[in-house]
């Protein structure tokens, strides 16, 4: 599997990533371990999770597998997680520094890591100004609990504004939906990221399962 450099960060990740949204829900610990081992044997190093996947259980499973599986070397992996979304609350997204910092600490506790390689702000929060989000990202980078930070499900213009405020190559890029069935990112996101020399991470590249041929 090829390794690609993300923007101008110098960080190299596998062109395919292993998503963990079903871990702890439809995928138990044993199947998760099999997926992870097969992925690494194929040359993959990028694993993506989030604090809301199975209400945190996905992070716990990933952390346990990294700690307990002999063939896995943490230093060889690029692990990302995401924060900002809140379940069972009237306000479902919170991009304040307070929430993001607490969410990152909680993720690190479930993963049993000192840091994550990439931390994505999971969604845009209209109640927090873009300047406030930029300040939060800068503070999280200074904490060294996240080596790189990106945003997920943001618009291209929002990312361009944040890039101008943050001006740090460790603000690495964007994660948005992209597949043969969803090409919205081609209109504005791809040109913006190319201009900003940032990377793009596609979520649901198999069209939410439709492109596997097994969708029901």
C-alpha positions as CSV (number, residue, x, y, z in Angstrom):
1,X,0.0,0.0,0.0
2,X,1.3,3.4,-0.9
3,X,2.2,6.1,1.6
4,X,1.1,9.6,0.9
5,X,2.4,12.8,2.4
6,X,-0.3,15.0,3.8
7,X,0.0,18.6,2.4
8,X,3.1,20.3,3.5
9,X,3.2,18.6,6.9
10,X,5.7,15.9,6.0
11,X,3.4,13.3,7.7
12,X,3.1,10.1,5.6
13,X,0.0,7.9,5.9
14,X,-1.3,4.9,4.0
15,X,-3.6,5.8,1.1
16,X,-6.3,3.7,2.7
17,X,-7.4,4.1,6.3
18,X,-9.1,1.7,8.6
19,X,-12.3,3.1,10.0
20,X,-13.7,1.9,13.4
21,X,-17.2,3.3,13.5
22,X,-18.8,-0.1,13.9
23,X,-16.3,-1.4,16.5
24,X,-18.1,-2.1,19.7
25,X,-21.5,-2.1,17.9
26,X,-21.6,-4.4,14.9
27,X,-17.9,-5.5,15.2
28,X,-16.7,-7.2,18.4
29,X,-13.1,-7.3,19.7
30,X,-12.1,-10.4,17.9
31,X,-13.3,-9.2,14.5
32,X,-11.7,-5.8,15.2
33,X,-8.4,-7.5,15.9
34,X,-8.6,-9.5,12.7
35,X,-9.4,-6.3,10.7
36,X,-6.5,-4.5,12.2
37,X,-4.0,-7.2,11.7
38,X,-5.0,-7.8,8.0
39,X,-4.9,-4.0,7.4
40,X,-1.4,-3.7,8.8
41,X,-0.2,-6.8,6.9
42,X,-1.4,-5.0,3.8
43,X,0.8,-2.0,4.6
44,X,-1.8,0.2,6.2
45,X,-0.8,2.5,9.0
46,X,-3.8,5.0,9.3
47,X,-6.6,4.2,11.8
48,X,-9.5,6.5,12.3
49,X,-11.9,6.5,15.3
50,X,-14.0,9.0,17.3
51,X,-15.2,9.6,20.8
52,X,-18.9,9.0,19.7
53,X,-18.3,5.7,17.9
54,X,-20.2,3.2,20.0
55,X,-20.2,5.8,22.8
56,X,-16.4,5.5,23.2
57,X,-16.2,1.8,23.0
58,X,-14.4,1.9,19.6
59,X,-11.6,3.9,21.2
60,X,-11.4,1.4,24.1
61,X,-11.1,-1.5,21.7
62,X,-8.5,0.2,19.6
63,X,-6.4,1.1,22.7
64,X,-6.6,-2.4,24.0
65,X,-5.6,-4.0,20.7
66,X,-2.6,-1.7,20.4
67,X,-1.5,-2.5,23.9
68,X,-2.1,-6.3,23.8
69,X,-1.4,-7.4,20.2
70,X,2.2,-8.4,19.8
71,X,2.6,-7.6,16.1
72,X,1.4,-4.0,16.7
73,X,3.9,-1.2,17.3
74,X,2.3,2.0,18.3
75,X,5.1,4.0,16.8
76,X,4.3,2.6,13.3
77,X,0.7,3.7,13.4
78,X,-1.0,7.0,12.6
79,X,-4.1,7.1,14.8
80,X,-6.8,9.8,14.6
81,X,-9.8,10.5,16.7
82,X,-12.5,13.1,16.7
83,X,-14.3,15.3,19.2
84,X,-17.0,18.0,19.3
85,X,-20.2,15.9,19.0
86,X,-22.3,15.3,22.1
87,X,-24.9,12.6,22.4
88,X,-28.2,12.9,24.2
89,X,-27.9,16.7,24.6
90,X,-29.9,19.6,23.3
91,X,-26.7,21.2,21.9
92,X,-25.2,18.4,19.9
93,X,-22.0,20.1,18.8
94,X,-19.6,22.1,21.0
95,X,-16.3,23.5,19.6
96,X,-15.4,25.5,22.6
97,X,-11.8,25.0,23.9
98,X,-13.2,23.7,27.2
99,X,-15.2,21.0,25.5
100,X,-12.6,20.0,23.0
101,X,-9.8,19.8,25.6
102,X,-12.0,17.7,27.9
103,X,-13.1,15.5,25.0
104,X,-9.5,14.9,23.9
105,X,-8.4,14.0,27.5
106,X,-11.3,11.6,27.7
107,X,-10.3,10.0,24.3
108,X,-6.7,9.6,25.4
109,X,-7.9,7.9,28.6
110,X,-10.1,5.4,26.7
111,X,-7.2,4.8,24.2
112,X,-4.7,4.7,27.0
113,X,-2.3,6.9,24.9
114,X,-0.3,9.9,25.8
115,X,-1.2,11.5,22.5
116,X,-3.0,11.0,19.2
117,X,-1.4,11.6,15.9
118,X,-4.3,13.5,14.4
119,X,-7.3,15.1,16.2
120,X,-10.2,16.1,14.1
121,X,-12.8,18.7,15.2
122,X,-15.8,16.5,14.2
123,X,-18.2,19.1,13.0
124,X,-18.8,22.8,12.7
125,X,-20.5,24.6,15.6
126,X,-22.3,27.7,14.8
127,X,-22.3,28.7,18.4
128,X,-18.5,29.0,18.5
129,X,-16.9,31.7,16.3
130,X,-14.3,30.6,13.8
131,X,-11.8,32.7,15.7
132,X,-12.7,30.7,18.8
133,X,-12.2,27.5,17.0
134,X,-8.9,28.7,15.7
135,X,-7.8,29.6,19.2
136,X,-8.9,26.1,20.5
137,X,-7.0,24.4,17.7
138,X,-3.9,26.4,18.5
139,X,-4.1,25.6,22.2
140,X,-4.6,21.9,21.5
141,X,-1.5,21.9,19.3
142,X,0.5,23.6,22.1
143,X,-0.6,20.9,24.5
144,X,1.2,18.2,22.4
145,X,-1.7,15.9,23.1
146,X,-2.4,16.0,19.4
147,X,0.5,16.1,17.0
148,X,-1.6,17.3,14.2
149,X,-5.2,18.7,14.0
150,X,-7.7,18.8,11.2
151,X,-11.4,19.5,10.8
152,X,-14.2,17.2,9.7
153,X,-17.4,18.2,7.9
154,X,-16.4,21.9,7.6
155,X,-17.0,24.0,4.4
156,X,-14.0,25.0,2.3
157,X,-14.4,28.7,3.1
158,X,-14.3,27.9,6.8
159,X,-11.1,25.9,6.4
160,X,-9.5,28.7,4.4
161,X,-10.4,31.2,7.2
162,X,-9.0,28.9,9.9
163,X,-5.8,28.3,7.9
164,X,-5.2,32.1,7.8
165,X,-5.7,32.4,11.5
166,X,-3.7,29.4,12.6
167,X,-0.8,29.4,10.1
168,X,0.7,26.2,11.4
169,X,1.7,23.2,9.2
170,X,0.4,21.0,11.9
171,X,-3.1,22.1,11.0
172,X,-3.2,19.4,8.5
173,X,-6.4,19.2,6.5
174,X,-10.0,18.2,6.2
175,X,-12.1,15.1,6.5
176,X,-15.3,15.1,4.5
177,X,-17.5,12.6,2.8
178,X,-16.3,11.6,-0.7
179,X,-17.1,8.7,-3.0
180,X,-18.3,7.9,-6.5
181,X,-21.7,8.7,-5.2
182,X,-20.8,11.9,-3.3
183,X,-18.5,14.2,-5.2
184,X,-19.4,17.5,-3.6
185,X,-15.8,17.9,-2.4
186,X,-14.6,18.3,-5.9
187,X,-16.3,21.7,-6.4
188,X,-14.7,23.8,-3.7
189,X,-12.9,21.6,-1.1
190,X,-10.2,20.1,-3.4
191,X,-9.2,23.4,-5.0
192,X,-9.1,25.1,-1.6
193,X,-7.0,22.4,0.0
194,X,-4.6,22.3,-3.0
195,X,-4.2,26.1,-2.7
196,X,-3.6,25.9,1.0
197,X,-1.2,22.9,0.7
198,X,-3.3,20.8,3.1
199,X,-4.5,17.2,2.9
200,X,-7.9,15.6,2.3
201,X,-9.2,12.5,4.2
202,X,-12.3,10.9,2.7
203,X,-14.9,9.3,4.9
204,X,-17.3,6.7,3.6
205,X,-15.4,6.2,0.3
206,X,-17.6,3.2,-0.4
207,X,-20.7,5.3,-0.4
208,X,-22.0,4.2,3.0
209,X,-21.7,0.6,1.9
210,X,-23.6,0.9,-1.4
211,X,-20.5,0.5,-3.5
212,X,-19.6,-2.8,-1.8
213,X,-22.5,-4.5,-3.6
214,X,-23.7,-5.8,-0.3
215,X,-25.9,-2.8,0.7
216,X,-29.4,-3.7,1.8
